[in-house]
Amino acid sequence: MGEARRRLGDDGTPWRGLGRSRVVTGDVDDVRVYSGVLDVSTIQQLRDNYAKPSL
């Protein structure tokens, strides 16, 4: 549960900007508010990693 959060938030911190974005990192309860705006590449990465149906 903490792996995805650590991988997205503390490793490279691809979040930048002045806005705030809520990102669900894999788990329903694992929602974190980042003080930054998502890049297009970051959104694509989130899509590739987390937007896939896990059924």
C-alpha positions, 0 to 999 in steps of 0.5 A: 500500500505504501509502495505506490505512494513512495514510488510516485511521491518521494522518488522523483516527485514529478509533480510541479506547479501551483495547483493541487491534484488528487491522485489515486495510486492503486488503492481505494484508500490510498489517495494523496493530495499533491501540491502540483499539476500533473504532466502529460507524461505523468498522466500517461504513466498513471494510466499505464500503471493504475488505470488498467482494470484489475478484474 
